């Protein structure tokens, strides 16, 4: 089974708490997206697609963690909404 995580928006409502994507906000030393990935792993998902913005900040952050699963990163060039992000995946 495969999962898609949408992480390509502008995250403007999290400013000034977080200058990066909201999925990278640290909770107990780990980004929020890490907890999502761990939850998906617990239910047997081993193939994840993460749709991110052109800055690639999600991909750069997750390089710091040993996740133990296949993650494919896809770029959504412009923030055109969730439907477009799913199409990018």
C-alpha positions in Angstrom: 0.0 0.0 0.0 1.1 3.6 -0.7 0.5 6.9 1.0 0.7 10.5 -0.2 1.7 13.3 2.2 0.9 16.8 1.0 3.5 19.2 2.2 3.7 21.8 -0.5 1.7 24.8 0.8 3.1 28.1 1.9 2.4 27.7 5.6 1.9 31.4 6.1 -0.3 31.0 9.2 2.6 29.5 11.1 4.7 32.6 10.7 6.5 33.8 12.9 6.6 30.5 14.8 8.2 28.6 11.9 10.0 30.0 8.9 9.8 26.7 7.0 6.9 24.4 6.1 4.5 23.7 8.9 5.2 20.0 8.7 8.8 20.8 9.8 7.7 22.4 13.1 9.6 20.6 15.8 7.7 18.8 18.6 9.9 17.0 21.1 12.9 17.5 18.8 11.4 16.0 15.7 9.4 17.5 12.8 5.7 16.9 12.7 6.0 15.0 9.4 8.3 12.5 11.2 5.3 11.5 13.4 3.1 11.1 10.4 5.6 8.8 8.7 6.1 6.8 11.9 2.3 6.3 12.1 2.1 5.2 8.5 4.9 2.7 9.2 3.1 1.2 12.2 0.1 0.4 10.0 2.2 -1.3 7.3 2.8 1.5 4.8 6.2 1.1 3.3 5.9 3.3 0.2 5.3 7.0 0.7 5.2 9.9 -1.7 5.7 13.4 -0.2 4.6 16.3 -2.4 6.6 19.4 -1.5 7.2 22.9 -2.7 10.1 24.0 -4.9 12.3 24.9 -1.9 12.7 21.1 -1.1 12.9 21.9 2.6 10.9 18.8 3.6 13.3 16.6 1.7 16.4 18.3 3.2 15.1 18.0 6.8 14.1 14.3 6.4 17.7 13.4 5.2 18.7 13.8 8.9 16.5 10.8 10.0 16.8 7.1 9.4 13.3 6.3 8.3 13.7 2.8 7.0 11.2 3.1 4.2 11.0 4.2 0.6 10.1 7.8 0.2 9.6 9.5 -3.1 9.7 13.3 -3.2 7.6 15.1 -5.8 7.7 18.9 -6.4 4.5 20.9 -6.8 6.0 23.9 -8.7 3.2 26.4 -7.7 0.8 26.2 -4.8 -2.4 25.5 -6.7 -4.3 23.6 -4.0 -4.6 20.1 -2.7 -6.2 18.7 -5.9 -3.2 19.8 -7.9 -0.8 18.4 -5.3 -2.4 15.0 -5.5 -2.1 15.2 -9.3 1.6 15.9 -8.9 1.9 12.7 -6.9 
